[in-house]
Amino acid sequence: MWRTYQGSCHCGEVRFEIDAELDHVRVCDCSICRKRGALLHRVEPENFRLETPLEAMSLYTFHTHTARDYFCPKCGILPFRRPRTAPGVWSVNVRCLEDVDLGAIPVQRLRGSRLP
């Protein structure tokens, strides 16, 4: 079922809202995702509303510099990113959403470590 979710980093400096059906989360085994431990769900741009300007966030890129990881510069949490394999969508860290039962969402495991 589609619904609107409020999201934020740990300290609350970064805030956003999404419309989504959380029918799955993605867990990737690439080097950065494995260490970060995020549960990701992709959202089309029209279903993502950022309340904090991107310019106020820290940006991290690596390898091909296509993926764009946005962090709160104050608490260091990654609330969302632009994935390398689909840079036109937002990949939201579901752990940053309010009122979500993480144990009730099916997990899709990705083999990002095998991408060139």
C-alpha positions in Angstrom: 0.0 0.0 0.0 1.3 3.4 -1.0 1.8 5.9 1.8 3.7 9.1 2.7 6.7 8.7 4.9 8.7 11.3 6.8 12.5 10.8 7.0 15.5 12.4 8.6 19.1 11.8 9.7 19.8 11.1 13.4 20.2 14.8 14.5 17.3 16.0 12.4 19.2 18.5 10.3 18.4 16.6 7.1 14.7 16.0 6.4 12.8 14.6 3.5 9.5 13.0 2.6 8.6 10.1 0.2 5.6 8.5 -1.3 6.2 4.8 -1.6 5.0 1.2 -1.2 7.7 -0.4 0.9 7.3 -3.8 -0.6 11.0 -4.6 -0.3 14.4 -3.2 0.7 17.7 -3.8 -1.0 20.9 -4.9 0.8 24.0 -4.6 -1.4 27.2 -6.5 -0.8 29.6 -3.9 -2.4 32.4 -2.5 -0.3 30.6 0.7 0.9 27.1 -0.8 1.4 28.5 -3.7 3.3 30.1 -1.4 5.8 27.3 1.1 6.0 24.5 -1.4 6.6 21.7 0.7 4.9 18.4 -0.8 3.9 17.6 0.9 0.6 14.4 1.4 -1.4 14.3 3.2 -4.7 12.0 6.2 -5.2 11.2 8.0 -8.4 12.1 11.8 -8.3 8.4 12.8 -8.3 7.9 10.8 -5.1 10.8 12.4 -3.2 10.6 15.7 -1.5 13.8 17.1 0.1 13.3 19.7 2.8 17.0 20.3 3.3 19.0 21.7 0.4 21.5 19.3 -1.1 24.1 22.0 -0.8 23.8 21.7 3.0 24.8 18.1 2.9 28.1 16.3 2.4 28.6 14.4 -0.8 30.7 11.3 -1.3 31.6 9.7 -4.6 34.0 6.9 -5.4 35.0 4.4 -8.2 33.1 5.7 -11.3 31.8 8.8 -9.4 28.3 8.0 -10.8 26.8 7.1 -7.5 26.2 10.1 -5.2 26.0 9.4 -1.5 24.5 12.3 0.6 25.4 12.5 4.3 24.4 14.8 7.1 27.5 16.9 7.8 26.6 17.1 11.5 25.7 13.5 12.5 27.2 11.6 9.5 24.0 9.5 8.6 23.3 8.6 5.0 19.6 9.2 4.5 19.6 8.8 0.7 21.7 8.4 -2.4 21.7 8.3 -6.2 22.7 4.8 -7.2 25.2 4.1 -9.9 23.0 1.6 -11.8 20.0 4.1 -11.8 21.3 7.6 -11.2 17.9 9.2 -12.1 16.2 7.8 -9.0 16.7 8.3 -5.3 17.7 5.3 -3.1 16.3 6.0 0.4 17.7 4.5 3.5 14.6 3.0 5.0 16.2 3.0 8.5 15.8 6.8 8.3 12.0 6.7 7.9 9.6 7.2 10.8 7.1 4.5 11.8 8.4 1.6 9.7 8.5 -2.0 10.9 11.8 -3.0 9.4 11.3 -6.7 10.2 8.1 -6.8 8.1 9.7 -5.7 4.8 11.2 -8.4 2.5 14.9 -8.1 1.8 16.4 -8.3 -1.7 20.1 -9.1 -1.7 22.2 -7.5 -4.5 25.6 -8.5 -5.7 27.0 -5.0 -6.2 30.5 -6.4 -5.5 30.3 -8.2 -8.9 29.6 -5.0 -10.9 32.6 -3.7 -12.9 
